[in-house]
Amino acid sequence: MAVKFSASGKVNLDIDTLFAKMTNPRIQEKMAFEFGSLKAECSASETPDGKVVVELYTEDPDKKSGGIKKAKLSFNWDRTSKVCNWSRSDLDMGDTVRVEGVSRLTAAGVGTTSYSDEGEIDIKIPIMGNMIAKKIAEAMERKFPEKCEFWSTKA
């Protein structure tokens, strides 16, 4: 059974500036490094229907094994609604781990944007999968203010 998560906060940027930063590959790479990635490579493209597709490949330290975890994050942004369907694939785990969600940007006054993220995590490992997913969901919710701070001050 998938574990759901949800978080929201304010970013001290107007919605168009924040959207431009969130779809900028160099800034996505900077954020990955800020949050502990050892390697980050990002690209962005626009589809004929106006969606902005951002793909970020990362290599992160695996604290348990001492090795490296490789991941792909895909962000499919609607330029008009400022809504993003996203997913994360752990490239070493195949379809054992599924993480996906929706991010939303909403104008919240002059120079401020409301940023929300909700989704679910499904880890197909008997007995332990749900416990691991719950810990990941809790960490994502706990670290969300740091993401808002990054977008406000470091992007």
GIDABEL-V597471 format. One line per field, one symbol per residue. phi: phi as a letter, one per 40 degrees, with the letter a starting at -180 (. if undefined). psi: psi as a letter, one per 20 degrees, with the letter a starting at -180 (. if undefined). burial: 1 if it has 9 or more other ideal C-beta (glycine too) atoms within 8 Angstrom, else 0. A space follows every 50 residues. Layout:
phi: ???
psi: ???
burial: ???
This chain:
phi: .cbcaaaaabbcacccccdcccbcdccccdcdcdchccaabbbaabcdcg cbbbbbbbbbcccccgcbbbabbbbbcccccfbbcbabbcccbgccbbba abbbbbdbhcgbbcbbaaaabbbcbdgcdccccccccccccccddccccd ccbbc
psi: pqpqqqqqaqplqqhhggggghjoghhgggggghjiqhqppqqqrprhjj qppppppqpqpohgijbpppqppppnpohgilppprqppohiicjhpppq apqpppplrpjppppqpqaqppompqghghgggghggghgghighhgggg hhii.
burial: 00101110111011100110111110111111101010010101000001 11111111110100000011111111110001111111110000001111 11111110000111111111111000001101110111011011001111 11011
